Structures are given as structure tokens and as C-alpha cells.
Amino acid sequence: MNPRLLTSACPADWRRVREPDIIPPALHGAEGRIEMELTSDSVFTVFAVCAAVLCIKMIAVGHYTGITRMRRAVYLNPEDAKAFSNMEAEAASGEHPDVDRGLRAHRNDLESTLPFLAIGLVYVLTGPPVLMAKVLLIAFTVLRCVFSLFYIRAMQPWRSASFMLAELCLVIMLVQILWWGLIAAG
């Protein structure tokens, strides 16, 4: 890596770097080019694994909802009722409570996982402290996985606690991104 680049998240280090040198550690190059060398960055590797785990979990929750719908034989569309059950082509008037719970868990996944993918990537590109970054990324992933389990099984207060702790991880990442941006810009 280019020694002129930022190597820590300490604001004092950022102030010592001249303006043209402020480039996140994950972005660097020679002769004015910016190259991505994220595959050798351990924080990016952790982010990539966490992103994959969360996407797999989100897909699994969607499949859980579909399987629950089939088990309960509750179909909102007449063609689904006809294709997947021995029922006449008559759609149900509403969701079964178990299917509705799966849908809410899936919607919550979308509301949390998609922002994590964007925030986490920007966070990794700012060159955060390695240990802190890994803890935040892994903690968010584990908390979101147990949140989905707690949601589907209706386990309070664990569901709320895991949700709040995961959101706290995102807030910490966002604060660090904003801090980095303010230092880099000024």
C-alpha cells in the first residue's frame, strides 16, 4: 500500500495528510489511477461474507413464507389455489397469521439488510479500524440472523433487543462515515 494514504481512523492522522493524499486505504493506485484492491483487505472480506450470509438469510425467510403458505393452504391468487392445492380456484380473503408473520419478517429484512449493504460498503471504503469494523459487521450479521428467528417464533423481548443492537451497529458505522467525511473534506 502507498504509505501516503490514510492508515487509521484517527482524526489526528487525517489532519497530517495533505489534501490530495486523502484517499481511503481501499482505493489506491499508481500514476494517478485509482485501483480497487479490496480482495486482499480483511475488512472487505468480512463485509463480503456478512453480506452473503444476510442475503442467504433474506432468501431463506422468503422461502419460509412460501412454505408456510403451502402448509396452511392459504393462497391469495386463484391460480395459486388451483395449482398448489386441491381447492377450487378460489382465493383466500386474507393471509393466515403465520404467513403474515413471515411476510413481516421478510419486509423487515429488506428494510435492514439493504441499508447495511450500502452503509457497510461505504464504511469499509473509509478504512475504519480493523478490529472495530470486524466487530460491527459480524455483530450486525449475527444480530439480524437471530432477529429473524426471534421474529418468526414471536420471542419478545429478544426480538426487540436484537433489532436495537443491530441498528446501533449501523448508527456507529454511519457516525464513523460522517466523521471521516468531515475530516476528509475540511
C-alpha positions as CSV (number, residue, x, y, z in Angstrom):
1,M,0.0,0.0,0.0
2,N,1.0,3.6,-0.6
3,P,2.4,4.9,2.7
4,R,0.9,8.3,2.0
5,L,-2.6,7.0,2.3
6,L,-4.7,7.1,5.5
7,T,-4.0,4.0,7.5
8,S,-6.1,4.6,10.6
9,A,-9.4,6.2,11.6
10,C,-7.7,8.6,14.0
11,P,-8.6,12.2,13.1
12,A,-5.2,13.4,14.2
13,D,-3.6,11.2,11.5
14,W,-6.1,12.6,8.9
15,R,-5.1,16.2,9.7
16,R,-1.4,15.4,9.0
17,V,-2.2,14.2,5.5
18,R,-2.2,16.8,2.7
19,E,-5.5,17.3,0.8
20,P,-4.6,15.4,-2.4
21,D,-3.5,12.4,-0.4
22,I,-6.9,11.8,1.2
23,I,-7.9,8.6,-0.4
24,P,-9.4,5.7,1.6
25,P,-7.0,2.9,2.1
26,A,-9.1,0.5,0.0
27,L,-8.7,2.8,-3.0
28,H,-5.2,3.4,-4.2
29,G,-3.1,3.3,-7.3
30,A,0.0,4.4,-9.2
31,E,0.4,7.3,-11.6
32,G,-2.8,9.0,-10.7
33,R,-5.0,5.9,-11.2
34,I,-7.3,4.6,-8.6
35,E,-7.5,0.8,-8.4
36,M,-9.6,-1.4,-6.3
37,E,-7.7,-3.9,-4.2
38,L,-10.5,-5.0,-1.9
39,T,-10.0,-8.7,-2.2
40,S,-6.8,-8.5,-0.1
41,D,-8.4,-6.3,2.5
42,S,-9.5,-8.4,5.5
43,V,-12.3,-5.9,6.5
44,F,-13.8,-6.1,3.0
45,T,-13.6,-9.9,3.1
46,V,-15.6,-9.9,6.4
47,F,-18.1,-7.5,4.8
48,A,-18.5,-9.7,1.8
49,V,-19.1,-12.8,3.9
50,C,-21.6,-10.9,6.1
51,A,-23.4,-9.6,3.1
52,A,-23.6,-13.1,1.6
53,V,-24.9,-14.5,4.9
54,L,-27.5,-11.8,5.2
55,C,-28.7,-12.2,1.6
56,I,-28.9,-16.0,2.1
57,K,-30.9,-15.4,5.3
58,M,-33.2,-13.0,3.5
59,I,-33.9,-15.5,0.7
60,A,-34.5,-18.2,3.3
61,V,-37.1,-16.1,5.1
62,G,-38.8,-15.6,1.8
63,H,-38.8,-19.4,1.2
64,Y,-40.1,-19.9,4.8
65,T,-43.0,-17.7,4.0
66,G,-43.8,-19.6,0.8
67,I,-43.5,-23.0,2.6
68,T,-45.8,-21.7,5.4
69,R,-48.3,-20.5,2.8
70,M,-48.3,-24.0,1.2
71,R,-48.6,-25.8,4.6
72,R,-51.6,-23.6,5.6
73,A,-53.1,-23.8,2.1
74,V,-53.8,-20.1,2.0
75,Y,-53.4,-18.6,-1.4
76,L,-54.4,-15.0,-2.3
77,N,-54.4,-15.7,-6.1
78,P,-57.0,-18.1,-7.6
79,E,-54.4,-19.6,-10.0
80,D,-52.1,-20.4,-7.0
81,A,-55.0,-22.0,-5.1
82,K,-55.8,-24.2,-8.1
83,A,-52.2,-25.1,-8.9
84,F,-50.9,-25.9,-5.4
85,S,-53.9,-27.4,-3.7
86,N,-57.0,-29.5,-4.4
87,M,-59.1,-26.4,-3.6
88,E,-61.4,-24.9,-6.2
89,A,-59.9,-21.8,-7.8
90,E,-61.0,-19.5,-5.0
91,A,-58.5,-17.2,-3.4
92,A,-58.5,-16.6,0.3
93,S,-59.7,-13.3,1.6
94,G,-56.6,-12.7,3.8
95,E,-53.4,-14.1,5.0
96,H,-53.0,-16.7,7.6
97,P,-51.4,-15.2,10.7
98,D,-48.3,-17.5,10.3
99,V,-47.9,-16.4,6.6
100,D,-48.4,-12.7,7.6
101,R,-45.6,-13.1,10.3
102,G,-43.2,-14.5,7.7
103,L,-44.1,-11.6,5.3
104,R,-43.4,-9.0,8.1
105,A,-40.1,-10.7,8.9
106,H,-39.1,-10.6,5.2
107,R,-40.2,-6.9,4.9
108,N,-38.1,-6.1,8.0
109,D,-35.1,-7.9,6.4
110,L,-35.5,-5.7,3.3
111,E,-35.6,-2.6,5.5
112,S,-32.5,-3.5,7.3
113,T,-30.3,-5.6,5.0
114,L,-30.4,-3.3,2.0
115,P,-29.2,-0.3,4.0
116,F,-26.5,-2.5,5.6
117,L,-25.2,-3.4,2.1
118,A,-24.8,0.3,1.2
119,I,-23.6,1.6,4.6
120,G,-21.3,-1.4,5.1
121,L,-19.6,-0.9,1.8
122,V,-19.0,2.8,2.2
123,Y,-17.8,2.1,5.8
124,V,-15.3,-0.4,4.6
125,L,-14.0,2.0,2.0
126,T,-13.3,4.7,4.6
127,G,-10.6,2.5,6.1
128,P,-12.0,2.0,9.6
129,P,-10.0,0.5,12.5
130,V,-9.8,-3.2,11.6
131,L,-11.0,-4.7,14.8
132,M,-13.9,-2.3,15.3
133,A,-15.0,-2.8,11.7
134,K,-15.0,-6.6,12.0
135,V,-16.9,-6.5,15.3
136,L,-19.5,-4.2,13.9
137,L,-20.0,-6.1,10.7
138,I,-20.1,-9.5,12.4
139,A,-22.3,-8.3,15.3
140,F,-24.8,-6.8,12.8
141,T,-25.0,-10.1,10.9
142,V,-25.4,-12.3,13.9
143,L,-28.0,-10.0,15.5
144,R,-30.0,-9.8,12.2
145,C,-29.9,-13.6,11.9
146,V,-31.2,-14.2,15.5
147,F,-33.7,-11.3,15.0
148,S,-35.4,-13.2,12.1
149,L,-35.5,-16.4,14.3
150,F,-37.0,-14.4,17.2
151,Y,-39.5,-12.7,14.8
152,I,-40.8,-15.9,13.3
153,R,-41.0,-17.6,16.7
154,A,-42.6,-14.5,18.4
155,M,-39.9,-14.2,21.0
156,Q,-40.1,-10.9,22.9
157,P,-38.1,-9.1,24.3
158,W,-35.3,-10.8,22.4
159,R,-36.6,-9.7,19.1
160,S,-36.6,-6.0,20.1
161,A,-33.2,-6.3,21.8
162,S,-31.6,-7.9,18.7
163,F,-33.2,-5.3,16.4
164,M,-32.0,-2.3,18.5
165,L,-28.4,-3.7,18.9
166,A,-28.2,-4.3,15.1
167,E,-29.4,-0.8,14.4
168,L,-26.9,0.5,16.9
169,C,-24.1,-1.2,14.8
170,L,-25.4,0.7,11.7
171,V,-25.6,4.0,13.6
172,I,-22.0,3.6,14.7
173,M,-20.9,2.9,11.2
174,L,-22.8,5.9,9.9
175,V,-21.3,8.2,12.6
176,Q,-17.8,7.0,11.6
177,I,-18.6,7.6,7.9
178,L,-19.7,11.1,8.7
179,W,-16.7,11.8,10.8
180,W,-14.4,10.5,8.1
181,G,-16.2,12.7,5.5
182,L,-16.0,15.8,7.7
183,I,-12.3,15.3,8.3
184,A,-11.5,14.5,4.7
185,A,-13.5,17.5,3.4
186,G,-12.1,20.0,5.8
